[in-house]
């Protein structure tokens, strides 16, 4: 079971290339819905950095491979027309794109992106 004490292992300095926040989220999903089919797509490096091109590739791949929900546990300070296009594509396929918002703890008027997610 994942709780605050077991999640502390993620706070260490050791970085595993195949394990990060998204992997932990998928583990939680598996615990809650063990029969759910999961499509793990890695768009970030072990240190949490990533390229927009990798994010776009993952969104298009998920849409083309019948994903129902895309978890996007990241935010950006600037908008991107390419990201908007990818999310519009996913939305046309009725994919729900769940995005984080304001992980830095700052409220309005600070905007973070992606902001073009389909609402449920």
C-alpha positions as CSV (number, residue, x, y, z in Angstrom):
1,X,0.0,0.0,0.0
2,X,1.3,3.4,-0.9
3,X,1.2,6.0,1.9
4,X,3.2,8.9,3.0
5,X,5.9,6.8,4.6
6,X,6.3,4.4,1.6
7,X,6.1,7.3,-0.9
8,X,9.2,8.9,0.8
9,X,11.4,6.6,-1.3
10,X,10.6,8.9,-4.2
11,X,12.2,11.8,-2.4
12,X,15.6,10.3,-2.6
13,X,18.4,11.4,-4.9
14,X,18.6,8.0,-6.7
15,X,16.7,8.3,-10.0
16,X,15.4,5.4,-11.9
17,X,14.9,5.8,-15.6
18,X,11.7,3.8,-15.7
19,X,10.1,5.1,-12.5
20,X,8.7,8.5,-11.8
21,X,5.4,10.3,-10.9
22,X,3.5,8.8,-13.9
23,X,4.6,5.3,-12.9
24,X,3.3,5.9,-9.4
25,X,0.0,7.3,-10.7
26,X,-0.4,4.2,-12.8
27,X,0.3,2.0,-9.8
28,X,-2.4,3.8,-7.8
29,X,-4.8,3.3,-10.8
30,X,-3.9,-0.4,-10.8
31,X,-4.7,-0.7,-7.1
32,X,-8.0,1.0,-7.5
33,X,-9.0,-0.6,-10.8
34,X,-7.0,-3.8,-11.2
35,X,-8.7,-4.9,-14.4
36,X,-8.1,-1.6,-16.2
37,X,-6.0,-1.7,-19.3
38,X,-3.0,0.7,-18.9
39,X,-0.9,2.1,-21.7
40,X,2.3,3.4,-20.1
41,X,4.0,6.0,-22.3
42,X,7.1,7.8,-21.1
43,X,7.6,11.4,-22.1
44,X,9.9,12.6,-19.4
45,X,13.5,11.8,-18.3
46,X,14.3,10.3,-14.9
47,X,15.1,13.8,-13.6
48,X,11.7,15.1,-14.5
49,X,12.7,17.1,-17.5
50,X,11.2,16.5,-20.9
51,X,10.8,17.8,-24.4
52,X,7.5,19.0,-25.8
53,X,8.1,16.8,-28.9
54,X,8.0,13.7,-26.6
55,X,4.8,14.9,-24.9
56,X,3.2,15.5,-28.3
57,X,4.3,12.1,-29.6
58,X,2.8,10.4,-26.5
59,X,-0.6,12.2,-26.9
60,X,-0.9,11.3,-30.6
61,X,0.2,7.7,-29.9
62,X,-2.4,7.4,-27.1
63,X,-5.1,8.7,-29.3
64,X,-4.2,6.4,-32.2
65,X,-4.2,3.4,-29.8
66,X,-7.6,3.8,-28.3
67,X,-6.8,5.5,-25.0
68,X,-9.8,6.6,-23.0
69,X,-7.9,8.8,-20.5
70,X,-4.5,10.5,-20.7
71,X,-2.9,11.5,-17.4
72,X,-0.8,14.6,-17.8
73,X,0.9,15.2,-14.5
74,X,2.8,18.2,-15.6
75,X,2.4,21.9,-16.3
76,X,4.1,24.6,-18.4
77,X,4.3,28.3,-17.9
78,X,3.8,29.1,-21.6
79,X,1.1,28.0,-24.1
80,X,2.0,25.9,-27.1
81,X,0.0,25.8,-30.3
82,X,1.4,22.3,-31.0
83,X,0.2,21.1,-27.6
84,X,-3.3,22.7,-28.2
85,X,-3.4,20.9,-31.6
86,X,-2.5,17.5,-30.0
87,X,-5.1,18.0,-27.3
88,X,-7.7,19.0,-29.8
89,X,-6.9,15.8,-31.7
90,X,-7.3,13.7,-28.6
91,X,-10.6,15.5,-27.7
92,X,-12.0,14.8,-31.2
93,X,-11.4,11.1,-30.4
94,X,-13.3,11.6,-27.1
95,X,-10.1,11.0,-25.1
96,X,-10.3,12.6,-21.6
97,X,-7.0,14.5,-20.9
98,X,-6.5,15.0,-17.2
99,X,-4.0,17.8,-16.5
100,X,-2.4,19.1,-13.3
101,X,-2.9,22.7,-12.4
102,X,-0.9,25.0,-10.2
103,X,1.4,22.4,-8.7
104,X,3.7,25.3,-7.5
105,X,1.0,26.4,-5.1
106,X,0.5,29.8,-6.7
107,X,-3.1,30.8,-7.5
108,X,-4.6,33.1,-10.1
109,X,-3.7,35.1,-12.0
110,X,-0.8,32.7,-12.8
111,X,-1.9,30.5,-15.6
112,X,-0.4,27.1,-16.3
113,X,-0.8,24.9,-19.4
114,X,-2.1,22.6,-20.8
115,X,-5.5,24.4,-20.5
116,X,-7.2,22.8,-23.5
117,X,-8.4,19.6,-21.8
118,X,-11.9,18.3,-22.3
119,X,-14.0,18.9,-19.2
120,X,-16.0,16.0,-17.7
